Amino acid sequence: MAGRMLEGRTVVVTGGGRGIGRAHCLELARHGATVVVNDLGVGLGGDSVGESPAEEVVAVIEKRGGRAVADSTSVADWEGTGRLIARVVQEFGRLDGVVNNAGILRDGMITKLREEDLDQVLAVHLKGTFALTHHACAHWRSIAKNGASVTGRIVNTTSGTGLAGNVGQAAYGAAKAGIANLTLTTGMEMARYGVTANAVSPVAATRMTAGSVFKEHGADTPPDGWDPLAPENCSPVVAWLLSEQSGWLTGAVLRVEGGTVSRTRPWTVLDGHASADGRRLTAEEIDEGLRKAFGVFPGGIPSLTAR
Ligand SMILES: NC(=O)c1ccc[n+]([C@@H]2O[C@H](COP(=O)([O-])OP(=O)(O)OC[C@H]3O[C@@H](n4cnc5c(N)ncnc54)[C@H](O)[C@@H]3O)[C@@H](O)[C@H]2O)c1
């Protein structure tokens, strides 16, 4: 049926109670998916605030005639995420996709971030994504080995910071870069079992970006209602990635900005310098060779030289 790309499929969306994840849940339910809305209901920095946004999203989906259940497992809980996947399989008889979207923000320069900030950011973003991916993929591998036909889908969430770096986001960027790489490896390892893994890099005005430059952009919403920074803009991409139709794409990181979806290129070997006879280069040869190869003239690049 047109507009129902996920009929009969059951998917988990982490951090589905707010912002981008909430938009995903509503869009996936509109496409006919049964949605497991996971959200711990924490504050922006991961602190407990006693909210239950997952239940609110489930209520909206049900009011619109869709099917959803709430879950409040922390994605950073390895055993808890294992129980979540087992619960989904037991309750709905199937698992078709996981959207790893939950996230927190603890910004700060590398000189200021505390061990606890690093631990929390890595735990929610990188370990959380890894944990659910591990448990979901183990399930799909085991049923594929028993002869079942699998069209499992992992959709991860990275960010511009994870792909290109950003001042003040050392921990967050490291976690998001790890997620991008995890996507590649998961895609490679799981292809043989009918499972794809892709990632999105969204741009949206949510509480996570409030106060940043995005807020000003959001205020420029044209009169026709189209907001290039609406959290909903990324959700159709996620719906498609979860569908059977997207089975030809794996290991991709898709940048989604407004109405544009673009493929990104992973770390790639570019130009360099090699010794003429294949032996190890000396530091002096490297200095001269790289300056020549990278087009750096005596005096260096002003912005990179120490002040
Ligand atoms: N907003 C943007 O422009 C932007 C850009 C790039 C990437 N992202 C990423 O998109 C995702 C969603 O961001 P958002 O802007 O909607 O943020 P948000 O703060 O509005 O939503 C994040 C949700 O994750 C939940 N959460 C946090 N820790 C959790 C845990 N341990 N277990 C389960 N749920 C947990 C929170 O309760 C919250 O509802 C994040 O991964 C973020 O890093 C956002």
The ligand as an SDF file (V2000), in Angstrom:
LIG
                    3D

 44 48  0  0  0  0  0  0  0  0999 V2000
   19.5890   17.7330   17.0040 N   0  0  0  0  0  0  0  0  0  0  0  0
   20.5580   17.6860   16.0960 C   0  0  0  0  0  0  0  0  0  0  0  0
   20.7580   18.6010   15.2680 O   0  0  0  0  0  0  0  0  0  0  0  0
   21.4440   16.4760   16.0150 C   0  0  0  0  0  0  0  0  0  0  0  0
   22.5310   16.5160   15.1360 C   0  0  0  0  0  0  0  0  0  0  0  0
   23.3440   15.3970   15.0280 C   0  0  0  0  0  0  0  0  0  0  0  0
   23.0550   14.2540   15.7550 C   0  0  0  0  0  0  0  0  0  0  0  0
   21.9860   14.2430   16.6230 N   0  0  0  0  0  0  0  0  0  0  0  0
   21.7420   13.0210   17.3580 C   0  0  0  0  0  0  0  0  0  0  0  0
   20.3710   12.6710   17.2080 O   0  0  0  0  0  0  0  0  0  0  0  0
   19.9470   11.9340   18.3590 C   0  0  0  0  0  0  0  0  0  0  0  0
   18.6950   12.5570   18.9390 C   0  0  0  0  0  0  0  0  0  0  0  0
   18.9950   13.8630   19.3440 O   0  0  0  0  0  0  0  0  0  0  0  0
   17.8750   14.9670   19.7120 P   0  0  0  0  0  0  0  0  0  0  0  0
   18.3840   16.2410   19.1720 O   0  0  0  0  0  0  0  0  0  0  0  0
   16.5360   14.4690   19.3290 O   0  0  0  0  0  0  0  0  0  0  0  0
   18.0460   15.0050   21.3140 O   0  0  0  0  0  0  0  0  0  0  0  0
   16.9600   14.9610   22.5010 P   0  0  0  0  0  0  0  0  0  0  0  0
   17.7050   15.3210   23.7260 O   0  0  0  0  0  0  0  0  0  0  0  0
   15.7710   15.7680   22.1240 O   0  0  0  0  0  0  0  0  0  0  0  0
   16.5170   13.4250   22.5680 O   0  0  0  0  0  0  0  0  0  0  0  0
   17.3580   12.4170   23.0370 C   0  0  0  0  0  0  0  0  0  0  0  0
   16.5400   11.4070   23.7850 C   0  0  0  0  0  0  0  0  0  0  0  0
   17.3860   10.3150   24.2080 O   0  0  0  0  0  0  0  0  0  0  0  0
   16.9700    9.9140   25.4930 C   0  0  0  0  0  0  0  0  0  0  0  0
   18.0510    9.2180   26.2120 N   0  0  0  0  0  0  0  0  0  0  0  0
   19.1770    9.7650   26.7240 C   0  0  0  0  0  0  0  0  0  0  0  0
   19.9100    8.8420   27.3460 N   0  0  0  0  0  0  0  0  0  0  0  0
   19.2550    7.6630   27.2030 C   0  0  0  0  0  0  0  0  0  0  0  0
   19.5430    6.3330   27.6230 C   0  0  0  0  0  0  0  0  0  0  0  0
   20.6570    6.0260   28.3190 N   0  0  0  0  0  0  0  0  0  0  0  0
   18.6780    5.3590   27.2850 N   0  0  0  0  0  0  0  0  0  0  0  0
   17.5450    5.6450   26.5860 C   0  0  0  0  0  0  0  0  0  0  0  0
   17.2200    6.8880   26.1990 N   0  0  0  0  0  0  0  0  0  0  0  0
   18.0720    7.8920   26.4920 C   0  0  0  0  0  0  0  0  0  0  0  0
   16.5580   11.1970   26.1840 C   0  0  0  0  0  0  0  0  0  0  0  0
   15.6920   10.9500   27.2980 O   0  0  0  0  0  0  0  0  0  0  0  0
   15.8800   11.9770   25.0590 C   0  0  0  0  0  0  0  0  0  0  0  0
   14.4820   11.7900   25.0450 O   0  0  0  0  0  0  0  0  0  0  0  0
   21.1370   11.9400   19.3190 C   0  0  0  0  0  0  0  0  0  0  0  0
   21.8810   10.7460   19.1730 O   0  0  0  0  0  0  0  0  0  0  0  0
   21.9590   13.1280   18.8460 C   0  0  0  0  0  0  0  0  0  0  0  0
   23.3030   13.0120   19.2180 O   0  0  0  0  0  0  0  0  0  0  0  0
   21.1930   15.3280   16.7740 C   0  0  0  0  0  0  0  0  0  0  0  0
  1  2  1  0
  2  3  2  0
  2  4  1  0
  4  5  1  0
  4 44  2  0
  5  6  2  0
  6  7  1  0
  7  8  2  0
  8  9  1  0
  8 44  1  0
  9 10  1  0
  9 42  1  0
 10 11  1  0
 11 12  1  0
 11 40  1  0
 12 13  1  0
 13 14  1  0
 14 15  2  0
 14 16  1  0
 14 17  1  0
 17 18  1  0
 18 19  2  0
 18 20  1  0
 18 21  1  0
 21 22  1  0
 22 23  1  0
 23 24  1  0
 23 38  1  0
 24 25  1  0
 25 26  1  0
 25 36  1  0
 26 27  1  0
 26 35  1  0
 27 28  2  0
 28 29  1  0
 29 30  1  0
 29 35  2  0
 30 31  1  0
 30 32  2  0
 32 33  1  0
 33 34  2  0
 34 35  1  0
 36 37  1  0
 36 38  1  0
 38 39  1  0
 40 41  1  0
 40 42  1  0
 42 43  1  0
M  CHG  2   8   1  16  -1
M  END
$$$$
